[in-house]
Each structure stands twice: as C-alpha cells, then as structure tokens.
Amino acid sequence: MIAIELISLAIVGSYVVVRARMDAEPSAFLGRLAILMAASWAAENTVIHAYGFYAYSPEWSVFVDRVPLLVITIWPMVIHSAWDLAERLTSRRDRAPLVAALLVLADASLIEPIAVRAGLWHWTEPGLFEVPPIGILGWALFAWACLFVFHRMRAQWALPIAPALTHPMLLGLWWALFRWINGAVPPWPVVALAAGLSLWLALSAHRRRAGANIPLRELMLRVPAAAFFFVLLAVHGRDEPALVAYAVTFAPPYLVLTANAARN
C-alpha cells in the first residue's frame, strides 16, 4: 500500500503543479481545488457514516475519520480535470457541469472496479465487478452539484451545498430505482454494451473532430492517473478477462480526442 500511496501522491502533486502553472489565475485554481477537497471529504465521510455501503482498506496510512487523506486529494483532481475537459467539449458554458459529471461517471466506472479488485476499498452491496451501480453514480452526482454551484454562485458555497445535495439525490435514486434492481451484474453483457458505446463515441468524436480545440497538454494531464489504474489492473486483475476487456473499452474515445488534439 505504501507504494500505491507514494505513486498517488506523485500523480496528484504533478497535476496540481502543472495545472496551476497553466492557469491564468493559479490562486483561483488552487482555491477551487481546496474547496473540492473539503466538499469531497464532507460528502464521502457522511455517506459512509449514514449508509455503510463501503469502507476503505485499513492499510491506508492516514485517515481523516473514515476517508484516507490521499483519497480526499485524488477525487477532486478527477473532478477538476473533467471540468476542464468538459468546457472544451461543449460550446455552451452552462452545459459544462453536466458534461463534466458524465465524464466523472465514465472515470468512476473505470476506477471503481479496478480499485476494488486491488483491495483499496470494498462495497457491502453487490453489483458489476462487486461495485453497485449507485456507488459509481454517486461521484457523478457530487461532481455535478459542485460544478453547478461553481457556475452559478460563489465557489465557497459548494462546500455546504454540494454535500447537502448529494444525499437527497442518492436517497431518491436508491428508493426510486436502485433498491429494486440491486444485485450482482453479469459482466460480459456489460462489456459488450460498453464496447458498443465506446465505438459509437469514438466514431462520433472522429466525425465531429471533437478535441481539436483542446490543447494536447490538457489531455496529457489525465494520462498519469489513467496509466496508474491500468497498471493496477495488470497487477491485480489480469486473471479476470471480463474486467480487462471492460477496462479496454474506455480507451477508444480518449485516443480519438488525443489524436484530434495532436493534429493542431
């Protein structure tokens, strides 16, 4: 676990340094990231206490109550980088929070099964690769809540509002839908569905030349974290073909975006 923590710390540190240097107002970026970190901890810690759906491995070195300190820094990086990408992908700025939430949903869909397989945390409810669908959706809901506040109010209001919004959204979806379909999800049909969606998104991005206006260095900022999880997959999940196939389906759209960005 120490090796994983050191690598995670290096990835987070390099992202913060490079992204801050790219920003016209580095202090504003650092302020937003700090708010995201505090709000992420408040949301996640209260969710763990309230529902007990998951818990982190005790092997993490430093906890802030129920959440490892490093995790408090990792998810905000995922959310902020998705926000940066979303603002490049949509022509309407008011749609950026929703697009970013969808990107976070994709990120969480990849991260969660690999992290669970690696033993970084575990869920108490069944699902796809031992991850319940609502667990994946939770981060997208929280990301949308934070970025919605960032777009419409002073950024500081995300700290109380985003965690407060996350709970009713989770509870509403759980009681309206997910409670009634909760169960183990057979992986191969999902792999087939993910492959079809991935190819459709990649072809759509190619036809629309999506990503052509994105500076290549912004896309490259997301590469170290993605590479880290693929290394975790190679170490801990190579004996589970369905998980490997599932993870590979996430690559084509991003590769097309990167290729389009590289041409400019």
N, C-alpha and C positions, 0 to 999 in steps of 0.2 A: 504493500500500500504506500509506503514512503516514496518509492519510485514514481508511482502514479501521481502522488501529490506534488512532487517536485516538477514533473513534466507539466502538470496542470498549471502550477504557479508560473512556470516559464511562458506558457502559452498566454495566460491572462496578462502577465506583465508586458510581453511583447506587443500584444494587441493594444493595451492602454497607451503605451509609449508611442507606437506608430500612429494610432488613430488620433491621439492628441496633437501630434505634430502635423497631421493632415488638416486639422480643423482650423478655421479662421479665428475661432474663439476657443482655445484649449480649455480655459477655465469653465466655460459653459458646458463643454462636453464632459469634463470631469465632474461637474456638479450634477448633470443628468445621470451619469453613471452611479454616483454616490446615492442619489435618490432611488434609482432602480435597485441597488443593492439592499438598501434599508427596507424598501417596499417588498422586495422578493423574500427577504427573511421574515417579515411580518406575515405575509400571506402564507408562506410554506409552513412556518412554525405553528401558526394557528390551525392550519388544515390538518397537520399531523396530530396535534392535540385533540382536535374536535372529532376526527373521523377514524384515525388509526388505520388508514388504508395501506400505509407503507412506513418503512423505517430504514434508516441508514445503517450500514455495517459499523459495528463498534471499532473497527480497525482504523477509521479516520482519526487523525491525530488531534485536531482541535474542533470542538463543537461550540456553537452558541445555542444553548438549550438543546433542541432536537436536530439542528441542522449543522452539518460540517461547515466550518468557516470558508473553506475553498469553494464549496457549492454556492455559497452566497455571492461569490465573485464570478462564478462561471456562467450561471443562467443570465444575469444582466448583460454579460458580453454577448451571449447568443441573441438576446432580445434587441440590443442596440445595433448589432451588425445586421440583423434582419430589417430593422427600421431604415438603416442607411440604404440597403438594397431595395427596399420597397419604394422609397422616394425616387429612386432612379427608374423603377419599372412601371410606375403609374404616372400619367400626365396630370392627374388631379390630386393635389396635395391632401385633400380631405379623405381620400381613399387609402392613404398610406397606412394608417393604423390597422385597417382590415387586412390589407395585403401583407403587412409585417406579421400579423397574427397567423395568417395562413403559412407563411414561411417558418415561423416558430413551430407551428403544428407539424410541418414536414421535418424540421430539425428534431423535435421531441420524438417523432415516430421512429427516427433512426437511432437516436441516443438511448432512449429508454430500454429497448430490448437488449442492446449490447451491454449497457451498464449493469442491468440485472444479471445477464449471463456472466459478467465479470465479477459479480458479487459486491458491487459498490452500494447497492441498496436492494430491497426486496419488497414485493407487494403482498398483501394479505388476501387480495381478491384475484380471481382468475382472469384470463384474457389472452391476447396474442403474445406468444413467447413470454408468458407469465406476467404480462402487463395489461391491466384493464384499460379499455378504450378511454374511459373518463380520466384516467391518470395522464394520458397523453394530451387530451383536450384541455386539461387544467392549465397548462403553461400557456397555451394559445389564448385562453380566456383572460388570464392575468396580463399577458403582453398587450392584448387589445385594450384592456382597462387602463393600463399605464399610459400607453401612447395616445389613447383618446383624451386623457387629461392633459398630456403634454401639448396636444394640438389646440385645445380649447381653453385651457386655464394656465395659471402659473404652475411651473413644473413641480414645485413643492407640494401641491395639492395631491399629487399622485401617491404620496406616502400614506395618507389616511384613506383616500378614496379607492385606490386600486385593490388593496386587500379587502376592503369592505364590500366592493362589488363582486369580487371573486367568489366569496362564499354563497351568496344567493344564486349566482349563475350555476355553480356546481350543484347545489342542492336542487335547483329547479330541473336541471337536466337529468340528475340522478333519479328523482322521483317520477319525472315525466317519461323517461325513456330507458336509461342505462340500467336501472334496478331490475327491469323486466327482461332484459336481454343479457344479463350478466352471466358469463360462463366462459369456459375455455373456447378459444377460436382456432379452428384448424388452420395451419399456416399456409399450405400450398395454394388454396383458393385465393388467399390474400396476396400471396406472391404474384399470382397470375394477374390479379386486379391491379396491383401496384406496377407491374411491368407494363401493362396496357396504358395506365395513366401516365407513367413516365415517358413512354414513347410518344404519346399524344402531346404532352407538354414540350418535349424536345423538338418535335416537328413544328409545333406552333411557334416556339421561340425562334426556330430557324427561319420560318417563313416571314415572321414579323421583324426579324433581325433584332430581337429583344436582347438587351445587354450592350448594344452598340454604343450607347451613350454612357456606359458605366466605365469609369477608369479601372484599368486592369488591377491596379494596386488595391482597390477596394474589394474586389473579388478575392484577391490573394490573401487578404486578411482573414478570410474564413477557412483557408486551406489547412493551417496547422491543427485546428480543433477537429476538422473532419478527418485528417490523416491520423490523429491520435485515436479516434474511435475505430477506424479501420484496423489500426494496429491491435487494439484491444480485441477486436473481432478475430483477427488472425491468431491471437494467443489463446483466447478463451472460447471462441465459437466455431473454430474450423471443423469440428466434428459434427456440426449441425447444419447440413446442407440447406435446409429451408431458410435459416437465418442468414446465411451467406448470400443466397440468391436474393432474399428480401433486401439486404443492405445494398447490393449492387444496383438495384432498380432506382436508387436515389441519385446515381451519378449522371445519367444522360442529360437531364435539363441543365444541370450546373455546367457540364462540359460544353454544351452549346452556348450558354451565356458567356463563358470564358473565351471560347473561340471567337464569338462576335466582338467581344471587348478587345481581344488581341489584334483584330484587324484594323483598329483605329488608333 
